[in-house]
């Protein structure tokens, strides 16, 4: 076996191995949900202009969403993180005003 063919086989094995490891990590992340550390980093990046005092997880449904409550200097906000680390602001529901004269 020549040196050139040995280098080619080593290079081929490394490239195929790297692709396999990447697909394995991607599949694991897809099947077992997202990591809380990455979600918190995404929230901190989303609120980078505000000072965050406290972040707490309120609700977690795997593969659907995670709801966090963020306390900033000004106010308290709720945020939903969807798969793919997409941040969605939750707006408080408006209270319905019932008319007692009707």
HELIX and SHEET records of a PDB file:
HELIX    1   1 UNK A    3  UNK A   31  1                                  29    
HELIX    2   2 UNK A   36  UNK A   46  1                                  11    
SHEET    1   A 4 UNK A  52  UNK A  61  0                                        
SHEET    2   A 4 UNK A  65  UNK A  72 -1                                        
SHEET    3   A 4 UNK A  76  UNK A  82 -1                                        
SHEET    4   A 4 UNK A  86  UNK A  90 -1                                        
END                                                                             
